[in-house]
Amino acid sequence: MAYIKYKELTKFFNFSRYIKNEDLPYYVTDYAYENERILVTYKTFRDHGMFTTDKMVLFDNRLSIKPFKKIYTIPYSRISSICITFQSSSVELQCDLESGYQLRLKFANMNDVDKVRLRLLYSYISRYISKQKISEELIQNLMENNIMLRGGKK
């Protein structure tokens, strides 16, 4: 689930699988603007969460009597702190926004490789908000899904 300052942003942001950049639908990639690169994207049954080099874009597709789509864009520059929590098969990212709002993103059914990918994404966002140098290697590893486990295993 994703929340902003104790108000629910959307009910179903329990991302459950990673999507390769080449498999993304056009309506998702349309939100990566010039000079931005797509780092990683996750999916629920109907929603997407795209993380670029500058922002996250959350797609909330509601299926109801009157279906609709909400799209949230959250620039990393508006995040004041970020926290990552690992559990046995899930990961949660918690972001505190400059506005005082809090954003929580859950990633369910994550295996070891998924957890490392999320740790790298967390590292990228953390470096971005603290104005630290971000290596091209980190960007390429996320973009190309080059995720290495300890001991050199993929």
N, C-alpha and C positions, 0 to 999 in steps of 0.2 A: 504494500500500500504506500501511497505517497501522500504526505500531509504538508500543508503550509500553515504554520502558527496555529496548531491545534484544530484547524479546519481541514477536512479531508479534501485533498486536491483531486483524487480519483480513487475509486474503490479497488481497482484491479491492476495495480502496478507491481504485481508479484512476477517479475520477469523470470521466465523459466528456461529460456534457451538463447544461446548466442547465434547470431546470423552473420555469415560472411558478407563482406562489403559487396561482392559481385552478385549476391543473391537478394539484394535489397530492392523493394519496389520503388519505382520512380518517384512516387509521392513522398517517400521518405528522403531520398537523396536530393530532392528539390530544395530542401531546407539547409543544405550545406552550401554556404555562399562562397563567392570567389575568395581565393587565398585560404580557405578552410579545407582541412582534410578530415575525412571520417576515420576516427580511431577504432570505434567498436559500436556494435548495435545489438540490442537484446530485444526479445519478443515475449509477449504473453500470448494467450489464445488469439486476441484481436488487436492488442496495442503494441507499440514500438517505443523504444527508448534509444535515441541516437546520441552518441558522444563524439563531438568533433574536436578540433584543436582549440576552439574558442568557447564552445557552449554545449549544453545538453538540450535536446529537443525531445519532449515527451508527447506522444500521440495517444489520446484517450478516445477510442472508438466505442461509443455506446450503442448497444443493440437493444432497442426497446420499441415501443409503439411508434415513437418518432426518433429514428436513429440519427445520431449526430456525431461529429468529430470535433474534439477540442485539441488544440496544439499549444503546448507551453514551451517557450524558449527561455532558458535560464543561462545567462552568460556567466562563465567562471569568474569573471571580474567582480561579480556581485556576491560571491561566496566569501564569507569571512573566516569560516573554519569548516573542516570536514573530518569525519570520523568513519572508520570502517570496523565492522563487527563480524567476526567469523563464527559460525556455528557448525554443527556436524555436516549438514548438507545445504546450508544457506549462508548468504552474505547480506549485510545491510550497509548501505551508505547513508550517512546522516550529514546533511549540509545545513549550516547556519548561514542565512542570507543577511546581507548588510541591513536590510529592512527590518530585521528582527524575526522574520519568519523562519521556520524550520522545515526542511524537506527531507523525507525519508524514502529511500528506494530499496525494496527487498528483491533479492535474487534467489529463487528457490531451485532445488534439485541441482545444485552445483557440485561438480566433481573437482578433483585436485587441479586439473588444468584450468577449469573455469575460475577457481579461486585465485590462481596465480594471475590470470588475465585481469580479474577485478582488482587485485593488489597493484598491478601495473597501472591500471586506470586511476586508482586512488593516488598513486605516486605522481602521476601526471598532473592531476587536478591540484594536489597539494603543492607541487612545485610551481604550478601556474599562479595560484593565489598568494604564495609567499614570494613571488617574483624571483624564483631561482632559475638557474639555467636548466633547460629541458633538452636532453640529448636527442639527437636525430635517431639514435639506435632505439630509444624507448618508443618514439613515435612509429618507427618502422615495425618494431616488434608487435605493437598493437594493431596497426593497419594490416599487416600481413599474417596476423595470427601466429606469429612465431613465438610460442609460449614454451619455455623450457622449465621442467621440474628440476629439483635438486638431483645432482648426479648426471645432468645432461640429457635426461629423458624428455621426449616431447609428449 
